[in-house]
Amino acid sequence: MKRADPRRALPSVDAVLRAAGPRDAERARFTRAARDVLARARAAGASGDAATFAAQTRATLAERERLTLRSVINATGVVLQTNLGRAPLSPRALAAIAAAAGAVSVEYDLVAGKRGERHGHAARLLADLASAEDAVVVNNNAAAVLLALAALASRKEVIVARGELVEIGGGFRIPDVLRRSGAKLVEVGTTNRTYARDYAGAIGAKTGAILRVHASNFKISGFVARAEGRELAALAREHSVAFIHDLGSGTFLDTSRFGLGKELTVGEAIREGADVVTFSGDKLLGGPQAGIAVGRAESITALRTHPLMRALRPDKLTIAALLATLETYRDGTAEKELPVWRMIAATPRAIATRARSLAGTLASVGIPAEVIELRSTIGGGSLPEETQPSFAVAIGGAPANRLAQTLRSADPPVISRIVDERVALDLRSVLPEDDEVLARAVTGALAKGGADGPSRHQNGPRAGAGRPV
Ligand SMILES: *Cc1c(COP(=O)(O)O)cnc(C)c1O
């Protein structure tokens, strides 16, 4: 005998809607979700009544509309975590964003009472801070590089050292960006060694620019040579082509003051003689996502007036946050005000004190916690392989992967790092004012015990992992 066709057993969309009784405002979304749920059931040969599918539809809709963009605590120890939005903004920048959110003179000249210049707001301060003639701001540094190449070297050749044909991540590859800009890539030198004479040998009538790209996320060591920025600037000048220097992170402060390697500052790159220096707003600068180009007036004007500019321009909130961030450099308060520099400047001693306090809080509610010493990184395509001493609270009592997952479901979610197979909360990337929220989030997620939390009957963290202090 033929078996009944299971599709017959499926209720209609209307029946599911009747069973669920969605609110008017969600009816259209609910209907779409119900259709998807029924289609999936049909494909799987499943059956069920209207109430079953109504519940499934509810669950599907809840999953689809789960809030995915949430404020989290970055306890990874990576100060500029690209996946966590890079530089956290300062209170001054946040206030500036709030103030600019309404009607604001973004393209209005208050003195003249007529249309003003969007690009003027941050340009003066940027140029002053960089000792450059002019500046322009776009959406991100990838856009700044694209714009510089398009404005200064479109349909021309651009000379790049083989060792600098880098991929930054997120699909930003220098050869691809070059192609998109309409410029033609000319590679010189070898992976490990490139001399000024290699550039000189490639320069000719078709050359539009020399491009130098910062090795932001890797380090080549050993038998290595590269041309000095000054040599490239002189060569570019001699042949009347542009010298574009993509600094990547870009910093106004000397990183070596914080026990880190020396990064060329924006001012130093300008002094070397680059026509255009580009960098990000949300890396070491410590501001909002933005791309900044500083340099010679003539070159910056070419960028500002290029047709691409309209598509790459920053919005008013970015301009406001960037200005507020730049003011801290002008006022000499960047180290004290900007979260990125506060984190980098935190002393191991201060971090250790906070870690001991957090470990004590966790232990007092039965969470096995121990302070360990480790090293943290800057991240975000800045200072590759440079680390800073830091302290973390290692949590035991359950497998690290499971603990890390439970912490991600905390409120707010806590993003941890795994050290020697243990979950560790590295306080280098947490601001002291967030310690209490962190403690509450962790205890809230773990102290309830149960399947998710660490068992209170197990021993504390395994000895030997990390370095207990
Ligand atoms: C990070 C980086 C970029 C891209 O900057 P975004 O602001 O992320 O667009 C480009 N070039 C270098 C060298 C970088 O380090």
The ligand as a Gaussian input file, in Angstrom:
#p B3LYP/6-31G(d) Opt

LIG

0 1
 C       45.411000      48.942000       8.244000
 C       46.101000      49.303000       6.989000
 C       45.386000      49.720000       5.867000
 C       43.895000      49.767000       5.851000
 O       43.418000      50.723000       6.717000
 P       41.846000      50.788000       7.046000
 O       41.696000      52.018000       7.860000
 O       41.517000      49.536000       7.757000
 O       41.136000      50.873000       5.745000
 C       46.081000      50.066000       4.742000
 N       47.414000      50.020000       4.701000
 C       48.150000      49.605000       5.763000
 C       49.636000      49.560000       5.635000
 C       47.518000      49.248000       6.944000
 O       48.231000      48.841000       7.991000

